Amino acid sequence: MSRIGELGAKLYRGEAAYDFVGRRKIWYLVSVIMIAISLAGLGGKGLFMGVEFQGGAVFTTPPTQVSIEDARSMAEEATGNDARVQRLGNDALRITITGLDTETSNAARGELAQDLGLETGELNAELVGPSWGDQMTSKALTGMVIFLVLVSVYLAITFEWRMALAALAALLHDLVITVGVYALVGFEVTPGTVVGVLTILGYSLYDTVVVFDKVNENTRTLNKQNRWTFAELANRGLNATLIRSVNTSVVALLPVGGLLIIGAGLLGGGMLKDIALSLFVGLAAGTYSSIMLATPIVVDLKKGQPEVKRHDRRVLSKRAKADPGDAEGRDAVDEDGAEGAAHTADAQDDPEPAEVAPAGAAAATASRPGGPRTGRARGGSAGRRR
């Protein structure tokens, strides 16, 4: 078995673990920073909405040696609007100009063809009306809202409302970061972008549901054991699915990265590039949120429940009585009862509570004349009375 396979088996059995839940404040800080950068890019540069959303015209030239900068200046002079120019894989140019109607598009086509040294018929033109663009925007937003509502209802029924809220927060996290990266990079938002975003939201939800299923399995019998706190059980469930989540994400990111390189580097644009960027960023953000955010948010929401508080206090109290010299917490138990990774790694997979000696047993043994007996079996020569 490979090292990764051995690690995955140990994580699943609870023989090794990383304290994701106990370090959740670090992940929250990282997410806040990423969201702040994304919102800054969105507020500063904004999204470049394609002609499918704003209306306008797309002109495609035959293979030409005209530079992108020259073509952009020619298009802006001919139309008076901002233009975006991309070089395609066959050295053709794709010139996108938003805000054009049918009349201005025909006039701009003739003037732009003359500036480029082409016949008007050689310059291919595709016109999109603004009304169709408004319909596309409205349908995309409607589809997004319906998706999020259905997801919330499904998770609330399958698990509970706290898990539904945590999953929704993770989805919004992925959405904001993906949109922010689009704004920072300056890629054009097309229907392919919308398809990619909806795809990665579904993928992120799938990964989160897998983690929640294991967490729910571990914490379902919380009050039937006195060995682990709720946070520790949730962390064990998260670790049990860690390798699976990482492997699935890596396998998905490799081909998507190839699509992004081909779409942006070799083909120079088009829907392939638009879908690939949203998929790549969304898959990476979704993997992060399903591991680092979703379960820690559930723990923070659950720690306020009276039964969880009582159980965690009982576990910590019993643990302190079993080891009075370590009453401050083994491997830095935090204020919510989440234990350090080292102690969690020593725990066995059996969730039943370990046998704990009565509180006065150790003192009673120590008070006997001669102190506690050493490792001789009862009836041995050292233990016989003369």
Disulfide bonds with the S-S distance in Angstrom:
none
